[in-house]
């Protein structure tokens, strides 16, 4: 598994930040989206049977949709980690930061996605 300072994670976050900035989204929404993206990428590395997840960023009017695809058919499930557990909170975090999230099974794996709807988006 890669760490949170991996160059590919940095590039994905920078790409998302740049796209959202150009589209007129604010700093708070950008920070939420970057954190949610990082969680999905780390989950793909940890559980997704891939070293190179595919990231798609799509703007639909004032909705942002970000999907991270990997080659594992195992669907993610939020869990309830103990207070001492160091892992297991990623999907809870994504759920709290975004308007909605989900998973789309694909022929060769799955795509886990989230959406943000922002007031004041360009």
Helices and strands as residue ranges (DSSP letters): H 7-22, H 27-47, E 54-60, E 63-70, H 90-97, E 100-106, E 109-117
